[in-house]
Amino acid sequence: MGGILTVETTAIVVAISSLLLLYAYRMKKIDISALSGAFVVGFVVLLTVGYTGVVALLLFFVFGTLVTFYRYNEKTRIGVAESHKGMRTLQNVLGNGLSSAIFCVAYGISHNPLFLLGFSGAVATACADTFSTEIGQALCRNPRLITNLKRVPVGTNGGVSVQGLLAALLGSSLIAIPMSLLYGQSNGLLNLIIPPSSAVRSVSIAPHVLSALITISGFFGSIADSIFGATLENRSRLNNHEVNILATLSGGIFAISLSYLFEI
């Protein structure tokens, strides 16, 4: 019965995700490269983690798209709105999804639950950073550079504000709460090829503890994004998408590290 439920749930999640992506493409929220990239990343996640991973990505896509258009005209007026009316490209997909896919592949091959935590932390970081940027820039007119706390213009890489930090917590929790409830409820299709070893330990963790762990990881991942932005992007050593990859990777590593603190 459980297997049938998993198959049915997976089919429903895949169908909803596909329809939303196609709708977003038709509405010009994503271009063809982003559509293709999202399907590839989604397939990797489905193959390795299962439908729960796809749900996490779907939530990020929906929340991230909605928050991008929060006070969009105001952000356009001050010159900080997303270009091309917020349309996402392949670079956006890779910037926010590459690290998640890496953690998924590691989990799918090893079945080590720590990599599933890494995946959750990476997605939470992507959502936290998006919320921090879009809401922080819309509400704050006097951000401070994270490295020296000097006031900088809105839109400066590495600029932070109270509004942005609170938004980061909100964005991270929007991924953490559902992921904590769905954690471990599905397996990737790769299990049919590489079955879990009896030597792999299982993890039992209370949902509220897991939710806190993922939320904190996503929040600190967004802080890392600001630090990378101030120290690397402002000096033209990395672009925004490369900084996002580093930040989401950091968020995943934070989640794995925190698991030892929580003695998971």
C-alpha positions as CSV (number, residue, x, y, z in Angstrom):
1,M,0.0,0.0,0.0
2,G,2.8,2.4,0.9
3,G,4.5,1.7,-2.4
4,I,1.4,2.5,-4.4
5,L,0.9,5.7,-2.4
6,T,4.5,6.7,-3.2
7,V,4.0,6.0,-6.9
8,E,0.8,7.9,-7.0
9,T,2.2,10.8,-5.0
10,T,5.2,11.0,-7.2
11,A,3.1,11.1,-10.4
12,I,1.0,13.9,-8.9
13,V,4.0,15.9,-7.9
14,V,5.7,15.5,-11.3
15,A,2.5,16.4,-13.1
16,I,1.9,19.6,-11.0
17,S,5.6,20.6,-11.3
18,S,5.6,20.1,-15.1
19,L,2.4,22.1,-15.6
20,L,3.7,25.0,-13.4
21,L,7.0,25.1,-15.3
22,L,5.2,25.1,-18.7
23,Y,2.8,27.8,-17.4
24,A,5.7,29.9,-16.2
25,Y,7.4,29.6,-19.6
26,R,4.2,30.6,-21.4
27,M,3.8,33.6,-19.1
28,K,7.5,34.5,-19.8
29,K,8.6,34.0,-16.2
30,I,11.3,31.6,-17.4
31,D,13.0,31.3,-20.8
32,I,13.5,28.0,-22.7
33,S,17.0,27.5,-21.3
34,A,15.6,27.8,-17.7
35,L,12.7,25.5,-18.6
36,S,15.2,22.8,-19.9
37,G,17.5,23.3,-17.0
38,A,14.7,23.0,-14.4
39,F,13.5,19.7,-16.0
40,V,17.1,18.3,-15.8
41,V,17.6,19.4,-12.2
42,G,14.2,18.1,-11.3
43,F,14.9,14.7,-12.9
44,V,18.1,14.4,-11.0
45,V,16.3,15.2,-7.7
46,L,13.5,12.8,-8.5
47,L,16.0,10.1,-9.4
48,T,18.0,10.4,-6.2
49,V,15.8,11.8,-3.5
50,G,12.3,11.2,-4.7
51,Y,9.2,13.4,-4.8
52,T,10.0,15.1,-1.5
53,G,13.0,16.8,-3.1
54,V,10.9,17.9,-6.1
55,V,8.3,19.4,-3.7
56,A,11.2,21.4,-2.1
57,L,12.3,22.8,-5.4
58,L,8.7,23.4,-6.5
59,L,8.1,25.4,-3.3
60,F,11.2,27.5,-3.9
61,F,10.2,28.2,-7.5
62,V,6.7,29.3,-6.5
63,F,7.8,31.4,-3.5
64,G,10.8,32.8,-5.3
65,T,8.7,33.8,-8.3
66,L,6.0,35.5,-6.2
67,V,8.5,37.4,-4.0
68,T,10.4,38.7,-7.1
69,F,7.3,40.7,-8.1
70,Y,6.8,42.1,-4.6
71,R,6.8,45.9,-5.1
72,Y,8.4,45.3,-8.5
73,N,7.6,48.8,-9.9
74,E,9.2,50.4,-6.9
75,K,12.3,48.2,-7.3
76,T,12.4,49.1,-11.0
77,R,12.2,52.8,-10.2
78,I,15.3,52.6,-8.0
79,G,17.1,50.3,-10.5
80,V,17.3,47.1,-8.4
81,A,14.6,45.0,-10.0
82,E,15.4,41.7,-11.8
83,S,16.2,42.4,-15.5
84,H,13.9,41.2,-18.3
85,K,10.9,41.7,-16.0
86,G,12.1,39.0,-13.7
87,M,12.4,36.3,-16.3
88,R,14.7,33.5,-15.1
89,T,17.4,31.9,-17.3
90,L,19.6,28.8,-17.2
91,Q,22.1,30.8,-15.1
92,N,19.4,31.3,-12.4
93,V,18.6,27.6,-12.4
94,L,22.2,26.6,-12.0
95,G,23.0,29.3,-9.5
96,N,20.2,28.2,-7.2
97,G,20.0,24.5,-8.1
98,L,23.4,23.1,-8.9
99,S,24.5,22.6,-5.3
100,S,21.2,21.0,-4.5
101,A,21.7,18.6,-7.4
102,I,25.2,17.7,-6.1
103,F,23.9,16.9,-2.6
104,C,21.2,14.8,-4.2
105,V,23.6,12.8,-6.3
106,A,25.8,12.2,-3.3
107,Y,22.7,11.1,-1.3
108,G,21.4,8.9,-4.1
109,I,24.7,7.0,-4.4
110,S,25.7,6.7,-0.7
111,H,22.2,6.8,0.9
112,N,23.8,8.8,3.7
113,P,21.1,11.0,5.3
114,L,23.6,13.8,5.9
115,F,23.5,14.6,2.2
116,L,19.7,14.8,2.4
117,L,20.2,17.5,5.1
118,G,22.7,19.2,2.8
119,F,20.1,19.3,0.0
120,S,17.5,20.8,2.4
121,G,20.0,23.4,3.6
122,A,20.9,24.3,0.0
123,V,17.3,24.8,-1.1
124,A,16.5,26.8,2.1
125,T,19.5,29.0,1.4
126,A,18.3,29.7,-2.2
127,C,14.8,30.7,-0.9
128,A,16.3,32.7,2.1
129,D,18.6,34.7,-0.2
130,T,15.8,35.4,-2.7
131,F,13.5,36.7,0.0
132,S,16.3,38.7,1.6
133,T,17.1,40.4,-1.7
134,E,13.7,41.0,-3.0
135,I,12.0,42.1,0.2
136,G,15.1,43.9,1.7
137,Q,15.6,46.0,-1.4
138,A,12.0,46.9,-1.5
139,L,11.7,48.0,2.1
140,C,15.1,49.3,3.1
141,R,16.7,52.5,1.8
142,N,19.8,52.4,4.0
143,P,21.5,48.9,4.0
144,R,24.9,48.4,5.5
145,L,27.8,46.4,4.0
146,I,28.1,43.2,5.9
147,T,31.9,43.3,6.1
148,N,32.2,46.8,7.7
149,L,28.6,47.9,8.5
150,K,29.1,51.1,6.4
151,R,26.0,52.4,4.7
152,V,25.8,51.6,1.0
153,P,23.3,52.2,-1.8
154,V,20.3,49.8,-2.2
155,G,21.3,47.0,-4.4
156,T,25.0,46.9,-3.4
157,N,26.4,43.4,-3.3
158,G,26.8,42.4,0.4
159,G,24.4,45.0,1.6
160,V,22.2,43.8,4.5
161,S,19.3,45.2,6.5
162,V,17.0,44.2,9.4
163,Q,14.2,43.8,6.9
164,G,16.3,41.6,4.6
165,L,17.5,39.4,7.5
166,L,14.0,38.9,8.7
167,A,12.9,38.1,5.2
168,A,15.7,35.5,4.9
169,L,14.4,33.8,8.0
170,L,10.9,33.7,6.5
171,G,12.1,32.3,3.2
172,S,14.2,29.7,4.9
173,S,11.4,28.6,7.1
174,L,9.0,28.2,4.1
175,I,11.3,25.4,2.9
176,A,12.2,24.1,6.3
177,I,8.7,23.4,7.7
178,P,7.3,21.3,4.8
179,M,10.7,19.5,4.4
180,S,10.8,18.6,8.1
181,L,7.3,17.0,7.7
182,L,8.2,15.2,4.5
183,Y,11.7,14.2,5.4
184,G,12.5,10.6,4.5
185,Q,9.0,9.8,3.1
186,S,10.2,9.0,-0.4
187,N,13.1,7.3,-2.1
188,G,14.6,8.1,-5.5
189,L,14.3,5.8,-8.5
190,L,18.1,5.2,-8.2
191,N,17.2,2.9,-5.3
192,L,16.2,0.3,-7.9
193,I,19.7,0.4,-9.3
194,I,21.8,1.0,-6.1
195,P,19.8,-0.4,-3.1
196,P,20.7,1.0,0.3
197,S,23.4,-0.9,2.1
198,S,22.5,-2.4,5.5
199,A,25.6,-0.5,6.8
200,V,23.9,2.9,6.2
201,R,22.5,4.2,9.4
202,S,19.0,5.5,9.6
203,V,18.2,8.9,11.1
204,S,15.4,9.6,13.5
205,I,14.8,13.3,14.1
206,A,11.9,15.2,15.5
207,P,10.2,17.5,12.9
208,H,10.6,20.6,15.0
209,V,14.3,20.0,15.5
210,L,14.8,19.3,11.8
211,S,12.8,22.4,10.9
212,A,15.0,24.6,13.1
213,L,18.1,23.0,11.7
214,I,17.1,23.7,8.1
215,T,15.9,27.2,8.9
216,I,19.1,28.1,10.6
217,S,21.2,26.6,7.8
218,G,19.3,28.6,5.1
219,F,19.6,31.8,7.1
220,F,23.4,31.4,7.5
221,G,23.7,30.4,3.9
222,S,22.1,33.7,2.9
223,I,24.6,35.5,5.3
224,A,27.4,33.6,3.4
225,D,25.9,34.9,0.2
226,S,26.2,38.5,1.4
227,I,29.8,37.9,2.5
228,F,30.7,36.4,-0.8
229,G,29.0,39.3,-2.6
230,A,30.9,41.9,-0.6
231,T,34.3,40.2,-0.9
232,L,34.2,38.5,-4.3
233,E,31.4,39.8,-6.4
234,N,32.1,43.5,-5.7
235,R,35.7,42.9,-6.8
236,S,34.5,41.2,-10.0
237,R,36.0,37.9,-9.1
238,L,32.7,36.1,-9.3
239,N,29.3,36.9,-10.8
240,N,26.0,36.7,-9.0
241,H,25.2,33.2,-10.2
242,E,28.6,31.9,-9.1
243,V,28.1,33.5,-5.7
244,N,24.7,31.8,-5.4
245,I,26.4,28.4,-6.1
246,L,28.9,29.0,-3.3
247,A,26.2,30.2,-0.9
248,T,23.8,27.3,-1.5
249,L,26.8,24.9,-1.1
250,S,27.6,26.7,2.2
251,G,24.0,26.4,3.4
252,G,24.1,22.6,2.7
253,I,27.4,22.3,4.6
254,F,26.0,24.3,7.5
255,A,23.1,21.8,7.7
256,I,25.4,18.9,7.8
257,S,27.6,20.6,10.4
258,L,24.7,21.5,12.6
259,S,23.5,17.8,12.5
260,Y,26.6,17.0,14.6
261,L,25.7,19.8,17.0
262,F,22.2,18.3,17.4
263,E,23.8,14.9,17.6
264,I,21.8,13.5,14.8
